[in-house]
Structure formats: C-alpha cells, structure tokens
Amino acid sequence: MAQTFVSFISSLLKMQQDYDLPHPRQNRLNDTSRQAMRTRINVILQRRVTPGTSSKILQMSLSIYTDYLESKLMNSANSVEEYSNPRDLEVRIHYLEKEVKEQWYRLRDMRFSDRLSALPDTLITQILLYLPTKDSIKTNFLSKRFKDLWLQVPGLELHSHEPAAIKNFIATFLQINRGSRLQRFKITYNGRNVCLHGTSEFIAGVINRGVQQLDVGSGTLKRPLTNDLVPVNIYKSNTLVSLKLANVGMQDPPEFGVSLPCLKTMHLEDIITKDPLIVEKLISGCPVLEDLTVFRVFDDNVPVLRVRSLSLKRFCVKFSRARTIHGKEYAVEVDAPGLKYMNFRDDLSDKVVVKNPSSLFKVDIDTQFGTSTLQVKKAIICDFLKGIPSVRHMIISQPTLEVLYSCMKHGPFTKFCNLTRLEASFCTVLLQTLPYFLQGCPKLKHLTLHLLYLKDSEPANLELTVVPQCLLCTLECVEVKEVATVEKAGNKRARYIKRTKVSKHKKKIWTELVRYILENSLVLKKLVLCFSSVTNSVLEISEALPTFTIRSPGCEIFNHLTSL
C-alpha cells in the first residue's frame, strides 16, 4: 500500500511539473526560497510521523510528498511573504492534503470498480449475494457494466415495515428469474399483518424453486406470530441446506412426515406450534443435520425437547426464565453420539439428560438447573454431569457455579477426568471453592478465571489451603481476567454498575489468589494477569510479585491492562 501511494504522489508531481513548463509565472521564485519552503514543509510532515518509524519507503514518500506540496504552494504564491506565518502554511497544507486524499480515494475506488468489472457475471452475482438486496441494487450506479446486474443475483434479502410494499417487488424478481434456482431467501418483518400480504405464498414459491438457504423471522416482535406463516411444503424440500425461523407460527407436519435430506443447519427461535413433537419430527427428517440451535419460549407447547440425531455435531439451546407458566414442567433429552459442541443456557428444564456423549469435546454451560428445590437440583445436576464426563473444554458461568457450590456442600460431584481446558467466571465469594472444584479436573492444563467483584457480599479473607492434583502435575497456563464489579450475587444475569474505586479488600483477596497459584503450581509455564488500570494500580502486582515464592522456575508472568 505504501509503495502504491508513493507511485501515486510521483504521478501527481509529474503532472504538476508538466503543467508548470507551458505556464510559467511572471514572478518566478528563486531556488533558495523554494528550498526554504521544502524545509519548512518537511518539518511539518515529520511532526506527524510516529516516533521510531524509519523505513526507506516512508522517507521516500515524505521526500516526494514534500516536493509535490512545495510545487503546488510556490506556484500559487504571489510572493515569498505569503506563507511567512507558520499557521497559514499549516492551514494551506491541510487543505492540499484533503485534495490529495480525495484524489487517492477516487483512484482507489476506480481501480476497485475496474477490477470488479473485469470479473465474470456469475462471480459478481455470487459476491452480491452476501449483500442485502437494497445494497445490491445500489451497484447500478457504479457503471454501465453493473446496470440491472443485481437482477441476476440468485437470492433476496429483504426488510420491510410494510409487507405490502415489497409484494410486487418479490413477484417481479421471481418472474425475471423464473428459470433459475434461488440459493438464498431472507425476509425480516416488523408488522403482525405480514400474513395478510401473501408472504406465506412467496415463501412456498421459493421453496418450490429449490432455495438452499431460507431465513424468515422478525427482529422486533416480542412474541411469536400465532398465524401459520410457514407453509406446509417446508417439511418436504430436497434442496434446503440452511433453515432459520424466528418468531413465527408453524403448521403441523403433514401425514407423510418430514423429509429434508440436505438440511445441515437449523435455527429455531421462539416458534409457536400445536404439535408438541414438532422439533423431534424435524430432526428425524434431517439425516445429515450437523448444527441445531433452539431458542425456546415458555408457551411453545414443547414440554420435552428431544434431540436424537446420528449426524449432529453442534447443539445450542436457550430457555430464559423471563416468563413462565406455573406448574408446567420442561425437560431436555439429548442423544447424539457424534455431538462435539453443546451450548446449554436453559433455566427452566427440571430434567436434563445427555446420552452417548463419547464425542463431546466442548461444552458451554450457563444455567441454574430449573426452579426446583436444592435436593431436586442436585439430582438434575448429577444426571447432567454424568452425561458429559468425557468433555475436554468447559466454559461455565458464575450463576452455574453458585448452584454447583450449593450442591457441593451436600457431597462431591462427578469428576471431569478428561478436561484439559476450563474457563470459569468466579465471583469473589466463590473463590474459596476454587481448589475443591479443581480437584475434579486432574488433567487440567489451561485455566482461565474471569473474576467478578461483588460489592455487597465479600468474604473477610481468602484462605486457600487445599492443593489439587492438577496444580502439582498438569497445569501449564493460567489467565486471570477482571470482568466487572457487580451489585450483588444470585442474579441470573448480573447487573453491572459503574466502575467504582477498588477497595483494599479487593486487593487483599485477588493478590492472595495470585500468590496461591504461583506458590502451588509446579509445572506452570505462563501466568497472564488482565486487570483494569484502576485495579492494577491498587493491587500493585509489580511490587507484590517479588515477595511470592514461584515454584515453577520456567514460569513467565505477563501483566496486561484491560477495559471493563
């Protein structure tokens, strides 16, 4: 890029010199004055260069740029005194630089447009496929080459507050492309009258046209549409590869069942249906499904979410307790022997079972395991943890750790004998349980601690005496990261407040944690500390580190600043 800019400035300088030859000024300024001007310009430009930057290309560009600015300034000056005021000279250089930047941007856009125009139509339309249709239409103005090229794009991405406004547009587009297969169709609506304007018929039409990626939903409605927006033929498509439905009502599958032989990715968010087995039937009809995401809603009429698939590799479920139906019970059953990643954020299910988890590699847990009593939760947790003993990478939230801590008081829980990487969010109160939790991870190699400081429930002291096996034998890397100061514990989503002054108590707790890690880790290779600037200044880590006994002689310590 720097070399290209040098060439660009050189061409401008050449044009300026060519212009000067046939247009000499009556009062030409002498060489001494011009050299003095170049010196003054160079001083101004050098002030803008980052200290320590010295490359041949940079120096060359500054030299050529100085010559160009000097030529422009001196050939437009009426006298030597015109730019005697340094401020006037800087202002004039500023406006000249704006002109240069505008020319540079125009040239760059022209070159990009030329390169884009040189591509075949089929490749350009594939590029435009990743743009919203309204942006794709704007390419009409790039050049004649692009005129109406957007009509050949094998897909539509539309967003409208009034579905009636795009009805004719969709009909025209489909008519023009009646002989081609659509790759992608996405429609996002905001109004509840979407079903009154033929949207369902258009969706049925694109499915019959062999669409591969279908995305239908609303990003603004708080409740799903009860209308049957999704047509029946969605259950029998030989071309669908990706399906995303959000805030829509679905009709019951027909008697012939579900047949989606090519579907690999399915995302269902806040779906309303009368059939309690709708998700199970959809999954059973997708023999190559690899990625499934389900965002549940409290009245979705699916009390038991059963996920049974031989091909599934990634599963995400989210079920918030924002609204509930009193007395209604929910459950999740997962039987996917090929599953490699699971993201579990379900707060309402009182039964969670994971079967055949031999391939499960990574799990992300953020749940409080239902709304039942502690004894019932303990049974739910035991069933869940027994289903993921082979996991190697775990991410666990602070609310989940609180529930686990409550259960740990009533006995031990399942060990994670294969776990090598753990990312956990510990509030300061729970740090006391860290050694006991790590006892269940005998092969842990990488530990990331996200620290939350609880203003209203701080322990008096942090006494860490138990040393788990992983600190002695396997733990090689530890990252300690400050997350935020929160108002109080026990909330599902901690409500963050403005950063407050770090107390001496916080210094005492977190410094003790760092000391505990360094003085008990025998094979530690790296310790990374990430605190905010305020916390870092109060903790005085740099002063405290020399007072600790570092048991691992090859350990490197990195102290970084982070923003909250």
N, C-alpha and C positions, 0 to 999 in steps of 0.2 A: 504494500500500500504506500509506504514512504517513497519507494522508487518511482511509483506511478505519479505521485504528487510532484516529485522533482521534475519529471518529464513534462507535466502539465504547466508548471511555472516557467520552465525553459521555453516552452512554446509561446506562452504569453509574452515573455521578454523578447523573443524573436519577432513577434508581431509588432510589439511596441517599437523596436529598433527599425523595422521595415517601414513603419508609419513615420518615424522621425526624419528619415532621409529625404523624402519629397516634400516634407512640411517643416522646414527649419524655422525656428522662431527668430524674430528680428533682433531680440536681445539675448543671445545665447549666453548662458552662464559658464564661467571658466571651469577648468578641470579641478582647480583647488576647491572651489565652492562645492562641486559635486562630490568630491572625496570627503569633505567635511560632513556633507549630508548623509553619505553612506555610513560614516562612523556613528553619527547620532542615531540613525535608524537601527543599526546593528546593536547599539546599547539597549534600545527599547526592546528589541526582539529577544536579546539574551536574558533580560529580566524575566521573560515568560517561560524560559526553559527550566525544566525540573533539575535541581542540583544533582550532580553526579551523572548526568546523561551526557555522554560524549561518544558519538559514533560518526564515522565518515559520512554516512548518508545524511545525518542530521546537519552536520557542518556544511555539507554541500548544498542542502536545501536552504539553509539560512543565508548562505552567500548569494545564491541565485535569487532568492526572495528579496534580499536587500537590494540587489541590482535592479530588480523589477520595480520595487517601490520607489527607489531613488529616481528611476527614469520617469515614472508617472508623476511624481511630485515636482521634480525640477523642470519638466517640460510644460507643466501647467502653471509654474510660478512666474510672476512678473518681476520679482526682484529677490535678492538674497535675503532681505529682511522679512520676507513674507512668512517664513517659518522660524523666525528667531525665538519666538515664545515656545518653550518645550511642550506646554499644554496644548497649544494649537497644533503642533506637529503630531502629538499622540492622537488627537481627535481626528485629524485628516487620515492618519494611518489606519485608525479604527474603521472609518468608512470605506477605505480602499480594501481592507481585509474582508469586509462584508461583501463587496463586489466580487472579490476573488472566490469566496466561499459559494456564492450563488452560481457563478460560472462553473465551479467544480462540481456542485451538486447536479446542475443541468447536464453536464457532460457525463457524469456517472449514471444518471437516470437514462440518458440516451443510449449509453453503452449497454446498460442492463436491458432496456427495451429492444435494442438491436439483437442482443444475444438470445432474448426470449423469442423474438420474432423468427429467429433462424431455426427454432425447434419445429418439428412436425406438429400438425394439428392434434394428433392423438395424444402426444405427450403434454402439450399445453393444456388440453382439456382435463387431463389427469391432475395437473397442478392446480387448476382452478376448482377441481372437485373438493379440495380441502378448504375452500373459502365459503363463507355464507353467500347465498345467491345474490344478495344485494351488492356485495363487493365484487362478485364475478361480473355483474352487469357493468360496473364502472370501467372495466377494461376496454369497453367500447371506445373510450376516448384516448387510448394510448396511441393508436394508429389505425389506418385502414385495414391493416393485417388482422386486427382484433375485432373488427366490426361483426357483430352477431355471432362471434365465436362461442360466446357463453351459452348459446342455444344448443351447442353440441356437447356440453358438459353432461356426463352420464349420472347426474344427481341433482337434487334440490335440497336446500337448507333454508327454511322459511320461518319467520317470526312475525306474528301479526296480532294486534289487539282486536281486530275485526276479521274473523274468518271469511266473511262475505267479500272482503276486498281482494282476497287472493284466489277466490274461486275461479274466476275467468283466467287468471294468470296460470294456474296449475293446468287448467283444461287446455289452454293454448300450447303450453310447454309439452304436455304429453302428446298432443296431436302432432306437433312438429317432430317429436322423437318416437312416433308410433312404431317405427320399425326397429328400434334399438332397445336393449335391455338396460334398465336403471341399476346402477351399482349402489346408490345411496339415496335415501329419502328421510329427511328430518323436518318435523314440523313442531314448533313450540307455540302454544296458545296461552292466552291470558283470560279469555272470557268463558263463562259457563254456557254460552249459546253456541259453542263450537259444533255441536251435533246437528244444529239446525241448518247448516250451510253445506252439506254434502261432504264433510271432511271424511266421514267413515267410508263413503263410496270411493273417494280418491285413494284412501289407504288400501282398500280392497283392489283397486285398479293397479296400483304399483306392485302389490304382491303378485297379482296375476302376470305382471310384466317381468317378473323374475328379479325383483330387487334383492340385493345381497345384505345391505345394512339398513335397518329400519329403526327410527328413533322418534317416538311420539310421546308428548307429555307437556306439562306446564311447570314453569319455574316459580310461579307466584301464588297459585291457589293453595290454601292451607288444607283443604280437604279434597279427596279424590272425587272425580265426577262419577255420579251414580249411573249416568247414561252408558249404554253399551257402545262406546266409541270404537272399540277394536272389533273389526269384522271377524266372522267365523273362519274365513279362509286363511287366517293367520296360523291356524293349527295344522295346516297341511301345505307346506311350502318346500319345494325341492331345492330352492336357491338361497334361502336366508342363512347368512353366516353370523350376523350380529343382530340382536334384538334388545332394544331398550324401551321400556314402557314406564311412565311416571304419571301418577295422579290420573289414572283412567280406570273405567269400569270394563270388565271383561265378560263376554258371554260364556256360557257353559260350553265345554268342548262337545262336538257332535258325537253321535254314536260310533262313528268309525274311528274315534280316538285322535291322538296327536301323532303327526309324522313330520319331523323336522330333521332330515338325515344329514344336513350340512351345518347345522347351528353349532357354533363353538363358544359364543359369548352371549350370555343372557343377563339382563339387568332389570329387575322388577322392583319398583319403588311406589309404595302407597297404592297398592292395587286393591280394588273392591270387586268381589265376586260372590256368587251364590254357592259355588261348588267348593266345599272345604278341602277337596283333594286336587285343586287346580294346579298348584306348584308341583305336586308329586306326579301328576299326569304329564305336565310339560317336560319335566326332567326325564321321565321314562320314554318319551318320544324323541329324545335327543341323544342318539347313540355316540356322538363324537363331542359332546359338551365338555369344555375344559374350564370355563370361567363363569361362575354363578354369583350374582350379588342380589340379595333380597333385603329391602328396607321395609319392615313390617309396619302396619298401622293397627291400632288397638281393636278396630271392628272389621278386620279384613276377612272374618269368617273362616280363618285357618287356625284352629286351636293347636294342631300338631303339624309342625313343619318337618316333613320327611324328605331327606336328601339322599337318594340312593342312585349312585352312578359309578360305573366302572372306569369311565374316561375322565371324570372331574379331577382337576389339578389345583384349582383355586376357588375358595368359597368365602364369601363375606356376608355376614348377617348383622343387621342393626334393628333394634327394637327399643325405642325410648319409652320411659315411663311418664311422659308428659301428660298423657291421658290414659285412663284405664277403665275397665268395666268391673265393678265389684263382684267378686266371687268367680270370675272367669279364669280358667287355668290354661296356661300355654306350655308347649313343650317343643324341643328341637331334637331330632334324631338324625345323625349323620352316619352314613355307611358308604364310604368312598375309599376303597383300598389304594387308589392312585393319588389321593389328595396330598399336595405338597405344602400348601399355604392356607391358613384359616385365620380370618379376622372376625372375632366374636365380640359384638357390642350389644348384647341382648340383656336387658334389665328386668324383663317380665317373665321369662320362662322359668317354671319351677322344676323342670326336668330337662337335663341336657345330657345326651348320650352320644359318644363318638365311638364307632365300631371300626375295626380293621384299620388302625392308624399307622401301619408299619412304614408307610412312605412319607408321613407328615414331617416336614423339615422345619417350618417356621409357623409360629402362632402369635397373634396379637390379641391380647385379652383386655377388655375394658368393660367390666360388668360387676354388678353387686349380687348376682345369682338370685334373682327373684325377689319377692316381697314377703316371704315366709319367715318363720321364727328361725333362731340361730341353729337349733338342732336340725331342722329341715334343710337349712342352707348347707350344713355340714355334710349331709348325705348327698346333696346336689353336687357339692364341690368334689367329694370323693369320687362320684361317678364320672364327673368331667375330667378330673386329673388322671384317673385310671385309663381314660381314653387317649391321653397324649403323653405317655411315658417316654416315647422314643424321640420326641421333638428335640432339635439341636439349637434352635434360635428362638428365644421367647422375648416378647415385649409385653410388659404388664403395667397397668395404670395404678395410681395411688388409691382410688376407691376400691379396686380389686384387692390390693394388698391389705387394706383395712379389714375386709371381710376375712381374708386368709389369717390375719393376725388374731381376730376374734376366735377363729376355729382352732388355731394353734394352741390356745390356752386350754383346749379340751383334748389335746392329743396331737401326735405328729401327723403329717400328711404325706402323700406319695412323693418319692424321690424322683428327680429327673436325671437318671443315670447317664444319659447321652447328651445332656445340654452342655454346649460349649460357648454360647454367647447369650448374655442376658442384658436387657435394657429395662430398668425399673424406675418408677417415679416414687421416691420416698419423701413423705413429709418428715419433718424433724422428729415428731413423736415416734414414728415407726422405725427410725434409725436404730433404736435399741434392739429391734428384732432382726437386723441385718445378718448377724452371724448365724442365727438359727435358720434363716431362710437359705443361706448359702450352704448350710450343711446338707441340704437336699440336692446340691449340684456338685458332685465330687469331681467332675471332669471339666469344670468351667475354665475357659481360657480368656474370655473378653467380657468385662463387666462395665456397663455404663449406668451411672447413678444420676438421675435427674432430681435435684433437691428443691423441695418446696418449703418455705419457711412459714409456719403457722403462728400468727401473732398472738392468738388467744389461748393456745394450748401448748405451751412449750415445757418440756421436761426440765427439771432443775439441773440435772447432769446427764452426761452421756458416758455410760460405763460399758465398754465393750471388752469382755474378758475371754469369751469363747473364741477359739480359732478353728475355723472349719478346714477340712482337708484340702479344698481347692486352693486356699491361700498358701498352704505349705508345699503343694506338689504341682499345680497346673496353671494357676492364674498368671497370665503374662502381660495383660494390658488392662488398665483401669482408667475410665474417664469420669470425672466428677463435674457436673454441669449445674449451675444455678438456673432455675426456671423462673420463679416469681415469688412474691410474698402474697399469701392468700389470707382471707379474713378468718376462716375457721374450717375445721375438719368436718367430715361427714357428708358434705355435699357431693352429689354425683359429678357435677362439673364445678370445680372450684371457681368462685367468682373473684376475679383478680381486681385488686385495688391499686391505687397509685403507689409507686415505689416510695417506701419510707426510709428513714435513716436506719442504717444497720446497727443493731444493738451489740453491746459487748457480750451479751448472752449468746447471740448468734455466732459471734467469733469463737466463743468457747466450744460450742457444740461442733461446728464444722472443722475447726482446727483439730479437735480430738479425732474426728473421722479420718482426716488425712494422716495423722500420726499412727492410728491403728492400722491403716493399710500399709504404710511404709515399714512399720516395725514388725509386721507379722507375715509379709509376703516374701517367700524365699526365692521365687523364680521370676519375680516381676521385672519386665523389660521396659515398660513405659507407663508413666502416670501423667495424665493430662488434666489440668485444672482449668475450668472455664467459669469465671465469676465476673460479675459486673464491675465497673470501675469503682463504684462506691464500696461494694463488698470487698473487693481486692485490697483497697486502701485500709479498711478497718481490720481485715483478717491479718494483714502484714505477713503474708505467706513467705515472702522472701527472707524475712527476718526469722521466721519460725522454723523453716526447713533445716538450717544447720543444727538445730537443737534436737532433731529427731535421729533415731538410730535406723539407718536404711539397711535392712537385712539382705537385700539383693544387690550385690556390688555392681552389676551392669545396668542398673535401672536409670533411665533418663526421665527427667521431670520437665514438663512443659507447662508454663503458666500463661494462659490466654485470657483476653478480655472479651466479654460478650455483652450484647444489649438485650434488655428484658422487654 
